[in-house]
């Protein structure tokens, strides 16, 4: 009888073997042309119990498309479920949505006649909303990866195609290990352990397969611009570039920010550009709103794709995807694209998927040198594979040297196919370059904002920039005022500002600078206001912003600061950094900074009113104001503009507070969604706004009585009523989140 100790050892060995086995999947894609494989990507399904049409369309449209394309792999890159309530105010996991997702994907697999082993799904940030432990980790129960025993966050599939080519598809799940609720769950958070496994799999593949007959593609959920660094500062794009990944497929951003969410990542290497220092990142549109599906092809290592937007008419009976020459906008700058590949470089090649038999295919080459597309070549293509399948492969020889040109955008390719019913379908026009020239990818502003900015690094820069601006707005005017006051020159300075006109000399720029300086100096003269704002800025830098339940009621409580979530019960600090930027930056730039500007504006306007009152009514001004013309005094738009800005800031303040309350965790009444807003802003700065507002009203009312101007009196009463209504609404909205009696009933213990 074997010793008892051998049983645990055997179980451990079996578990390790199963773990290693589930990390790598071998797929024999023999029903394909030589050196050609293709896959389908779909992302951001957002299956929701409140929007059943998303799952219904997936069952109908995706099943039909997959049955037509029959890919080697189906990649589902995150946000499988929506995890939000009906009005999108609370994020939480709903088991019913996961059950619906599982049912839908099984139906898709059955109807498309594709085995579940070719489906690879991974988590997105929505699939981690409010998942502090395994109890709420429904992905581990209802996903295809769970059914296939793929338990590791790093998965790999090696696709073998005719001709001896091997294609590696590497997927990684870099969602938060401890899933916070939204909105502070926005970034990918790779770990050193995960990156180490990626390196191990890539190196193992490279040892087994020569670069001349292999290629690698990675897929995940988060774009690199929304991915944080690991504990040691390592980043996944460095690993992908170093190991010669052709492309990285991702989702997350949907189509809200543009349709060209692509980026070429380049890293310096020795010598000329090579496969080891750059790769393409291609974000796909979402299924939730745009019903987008991507078909990706690999032809002798060259990667191409076409995005298809499905609609209710199911108008996709034919799909045409040229595989060579490549789109010059999405090429890599390495020697493989210089025309030296004699095996296939002298041919135009295209994949065609059609429910109706294809009878002919034509390749058309256009010249755009004249400013418009002019047909310069038309070549009949021959069927070389797949006469009995819905997927067929066409190619034709061409004289590629005729199209040598320094421009990457001069020549354009189109493949036109005709089916047995006479229907013609053309591929998208795409530029090509036989000289390996890469066309410049032009971003719009929003596309640059989400793809070109590394937000994990930009967060700290933008935070300290806002703090620097606030410090400058508060400290510089105060120092200038103190200096002028010591020299007894402040009164003359104010007089020069208020009495300025075009005849008095001086440039408009000088007047503008003096006016801005005077406005902020007036704001710094009130000690209570100034110290209150300085205390606010200090609080925002060093102290907690608010307390709450980041995982939901009944789970661990914590507090949020500029560095992230701090949860004493779990012994965690700095969670969701830089994800907290979605709360921190809007609050600083849209509430705190404008609030300081408006306070200064209200102070300056009051000083101007008092100066005019002193001049025309013979009364002594309490401030060191100066002269102001009646014309300027009667410009009521100035006061109305200040009131409008106050209302706007109040609305933004309320929105930020509401966002932090409803989206962060469904906080209990014991904790505020925004203790800082309720305590410091709601009871401090807003009280200061009240004081400024009513002080200003007293000045206007006094002026109206002194001038016996009934019209202005009526205006001041209306203004007073408007501001009172505004303050009443703002106070009610802020106080309802955290009544004063409940503020310190059961405060959490500090970390």
Residue, then its C-alpha position, 0 to 999 in steps of 0.5 A: x500500500x502506498x504511503x499516505x503522504x503520496x496522496x496529497x503530493x499526487x493531488x497537488x501535482x494533478x492540480x498543477x498539471x490541470x492548471x498548466x494544461x488549462x493555460x494553453x489550448x491547441x487548436x487544429x485549424x486544418x480547414x483553411x488555406x495555407x498559412x491563413x487563419x481567422x478569428x472573430x472578436x466581440x466585446x462589451x456585451x453588457x447583457x442586462x435584465x433591463x435590456x433583454x434585446x442585447x442578449x436576444x440579438x446576440x443569439x440571432x445575429x452573432x449565431x448567424x455570423x459565426x455560422x457563416x465565418x466559422x473562425x478558429x477562435x471567438x474572442x469575447x473581450x470583457x464587460x460580459x454583463x452590465x452590472x447596473x440598475x435600471x437608472x444606471x445609478x448603482x453598480x452591482x453584480x446580478x446573478x440573473x444577468x450571468x445566467x442569461x449570459x451563460x444561456x445565450x453563449x451556449x445557444x450561440x455555440x449550438x446554433x453556429x455549430x462551434x464547440x465551446x473550446x474555441x470561445x475565449x471570454x474574459x472579464x471587463x471592469x463591469x464584471x468586477x463591479x462589487x466583487x470583494x470575494x468569491x461569493x459574488x464572483x459569478x464569472x467563475x461560475x457562469x463564463x465559458x472559461x469557467x466551463x472549460x476550466x480556464x482558471x488562470x488570468x492568462x490564457x493562450x491558444x495555439x492555432x495550427x494551420x496548413x503550411x506549418x504556420x503557428x499562430x498564438x493568441x494570448x489573452x490576459x485578465x487585468x481587472x482589479x483583484x478586489x473588485x470595487x464598484x463604479x465609478x472608481x473601477x475604470x482601469x486595468x491593474x496588471x500584477x507582476x505575477x500576471x506579467x511574469x506568466x505572459x513572459x513565460x508563455x511567450x518565451x515558450x512559444x518562441x522556443x518552439x516555433x521559428x519567427x519565419x512561420x509564426x505570429x502572435x496576437x494578444x487580446x484583453x479588455x482595457x486599452x493601454x491608455x487605461x492600464x496602470x503599471x504593476x507593483x514594480x512599475x512594469x507595463x504590459x505593452x513593453x512585454x508585448x512589443x519586446x516579444x513581437x506581438x502583431x496586434x493587441x485587441x481590446x474593448x472598453x471604450x465603445x464608440x463614444x470617443x470615435x471610430x479610429x481608436x487605434x494606436x501603434x506602440x513603438x519602443x526603441x531597439x537596436x538597428x532598424x525597426x523590427x518585429x520586437x519593438x512595436x505592435x498595433x493596438x486596435x479597440x473594437x466598438x461595443x456590442x451594447x450600442x453598435x452591435x459591432x463584430x470584428x473579423x481578424x485574419x492572419x496571412x503569412x503572419x500579416x494581420x488584417x481586420x474588418x469591423x462589421x456593424x450588425x443591424x436588425x436587417x441582418x444584411x451581411x450575406x457577404x463579407x470581403x476581407x483583403x489579406x494582402x497587401x496590407x492597409x498602409x494605415x495599419x502596417x508595422x515598419x519592419x523588413x517583412x513589408x519591403x517586398x522581399x517575400x516571394x511566396x505571397x508578396x506578388x499576389x493580391x489575396x482576399x478572404x470571402x465569406x458568403x451565404x450565396x456561392x461566389x461566381x467571380x472576384x475582381x481586384x481594382x487598384x485606384x490612383x489618388x494622385x490627381x485628388x480623386x480616385x482613378x482606376x488604373x488596374x483591374x485584375x480577375x482573381x482565381x479561387x484557390x481554396x474552399x469551393x464547398x465552403x461558405x469561406x473561400x479564398x481568392x488571389x491573383x498575381x500583380x505587378x507590384x513594382x508598378x505601384x512603388x511610391x513615396x506616399x503611403x496613401x497614393x494607391x488604393x485597393x478594392x476587391x469586388x465579388x459577385x455571387x450567383x444571384x448577381x449581387x455585388x459586394x465590395x470590400x472597404x477601400x484601403x490604401x497600400x504601400x509596396x515600399x513599406x510606407x506607413x500612413x499617418x493615423x490622424x486622431x480627432x481630439x476625443x480619440x487622442x484624449x482616450x488613446x494618446x494620453x497615458x491616464x495613469x501618469x496624467x492623473x498625478x500631473x493633472x492633480x498637482x496642476x490643479x493644486x498649483x493653480x488653486x495655490x496660485x489663485x489664493x496665495x499670489x493675490x494675498x501676497x500682492x494685496x499685503x504688499x500694496x497695503x503695506x505701501x499704502x498703494x492699494x487705493x491708488x491701484x484700485x482707482x487706476x483699475x476702476x477709472x480706466x478708459x481708452x483716453x487714460x492711456x495704457x494698453x488693453x492687455x495692461x488693463x486686463x492684467x490689472x483687472x484680473x489682479x484686482x479681482x483676485x485681491x478683492x477675493x483674498x481680502x476677506x479673511x474668513x473666505x480666504x482661510x476657508x478656501x485654504x483649509x479646503x485645499x489642504x483638506x483635499x491634499x492630506x485628508x479623506x474625502x469621504x467614507x463609504x462602502x466601496x463594495x456595497x452595504x454589508x461589506x467592508x467600509x473605507x474612505x477615499x482620498x486622492x491616493x485611492x480607497x483605504x480599507x482598514x478591515x482588509x488591510x488595503x490602502x491605495x486601491x483604485x489608483x488612478x481610477x479615483x481620477x473620475x471623482x478627483x479631477x472633475x471635483x477640482x477642475x469643475x467645482x473647487x477652482x471655479x468656486x474660488x474664481x466666483x468668490x473673487x468675482x463676487x467680492x470685486x463686484x461688491x467692492x465696485x458697488x460700494x465704490x459707486x455708492x460712496x461716490x454718488x450717495x456721499x457715504x463712506x465705503x467700507x472697502x478700499x474701492x474706487x471710482x466706477x462709472x454709472x455706465x459700468x454700474x448699470x451693466x446688469x449682465x455682470x451680476x447675472x453672469x455671476x449668478x449663472x456661474x454660481x448656479x452652474x457650480x452648484x449643479x456641478x457640485x451636486x452632480x459630483x456628489x450624486x455620482x460619488x454617492x450612487x455609483x460608488x456603493x449604495x452607502x448606508x445612512x451612517x456614512x456620507x457619499x461625500x463627507x467632504x462636500x457636506x462638511x467642508x463645502x456644504x457647511x463651509x464654502x456654501x455658507x461662505x457663498x451665502x454670506x457673499x451672496x446676501x452681503x452683495x444683496x445688501x449692497x444692491x438693496x442699499x444702492x437701490x434705496x439710496x438712488x430711489x430707483x424702483x426699477x433697480x429695487x425690483x431687480x434686486x428683489x428678484x435677484x434676492x429671491x433667485x439666490x435664496x431659491x438657489x441656496x435652498x435647493x443646493x443646501x437641500x440636495x447636499x444635506x439630504x445625503x448626510x443629515x447633521x445629526x448622523x454625521x458623527x454617529x458611527x464614524x469609521x476608525x481611521x487607518 
